[in-house]
């Protein structure tokens, strides 16, 4: 259950990967931005798909499967991150948004999560941001 009296932002995998991989070009600005959001009392949300997406992206980018596994463990234990379970209603909404907005499947899942909870979505993905801006408030990080 997501509390109504708290501020949230849905964070997509592109931001989490940048935050977790020190060599990423966006690591420092993303880290600073996320730290500022947390200091302002904002918590983060991501669909549970984040775990597989982050693990795959980190493993491909670094060639280090152990680092990817540690990143998943870290994501699961972060106090300021709530993973949103992907129930059938969320997946149907993601499919509808993918078709309607021409989104990639994973991107549509983040948009559906933000839409369902009526919170902004932050991403480094220009295509996702442009397509989803018709449905949810977008926060650009690049």
ABEGO torsion letter per residue (X at the ends): XBBAABBBBBBBAAAAAAAABAABAAAAAAAAAAAAAAAAGBBBBBBAAAAAAAAAAAAAAAGBAAAAAAAAAAAAABAABBBBBBBAAAAAAAAAAAAAAGBBAAAAAAAAAAAAAGBBBBBABAAAAAAAAAABBBBBAX
